[in-house]
């Protein structure tokens, strides 16, 4: 008959599997000395690293709104520009001529409207004296209304011509840094260009995009209660640059996507960092460092544990002998310590180093 294995048997089985066999501890003269520690609670901060991509707060592609040849480049690649600053000038001659024509048409329409109004007023007086017919009066009124509409049309065309002339000065829509300039003086450009005239990157603040897997997101929600509360209460984050140096300023997580990608099983999040010295560039990469704070927790060195598949155990010192015990650890760790969520309590004494070399029941000398 197959028997059930008790918890004590499972612990013994795991500890025995870590060795070449489950043998009796060797008899030695005196107990071996091991580093031990008394378990205590404290506040701990563990740092987790996430691969990240760096983007400007705004990366705006600049396209012309009118067609023509570039007559002047007003900036160079990498220049810092202000909102409204002129970047390019497109040939203005045809657009200035179109504006002059539109202005002349407005003046002609105004004169025609004045004439139509005089005629209409005269017809009204003559109609009152029964000199002209109602048909003549209605015709004069219609001519006056038509002239009024024609003036409105000419004014609209003037506005359009004036706007087109203004569009020949391609201006920056925001503060930022100028990207590459693929088009030079003499190039024919239009709104249908295959690539923009340039890109203006607003990098006064930088967006750092990173991904969390589903388990990391769940741990975050359990710790803070919800993604919204996590964003509100999460401590400041750090950024490790591509050369492994640390960015001197700290940032803040601003948003966590509410949708998990079906293909990757990850959720996208975004942090924002100030960039007053423009050390960060749009398109760069790095690692986002997020600290996780645990209050009144038990932290033990990873060297004090033995990992067997999905199980983690430690060796307690009980009556001078090593006694294995299963524990549960938090998924986050800094590569050196584990946060114990179950299996240990304050005051327990455990082997602090070399747990993988110890056997069940080994005598321990402090």
Helices and strands as residue ranges (DSSP letters): H 7-17, E 32-33, E 36-38, E 41-62, E 68-73, E 80-81, E 86-90, H 93-128, H 134-167, E 169-171, E 176-178, E 188-189, E 198-213, H 214-224, H 227-233, E 238-241, E 252-256, E 266-274, E 285-301, G 302-304, E 305-308, E 311-318, E 321-329, E 337-342, E 349-351, G 355-357, E 364-365
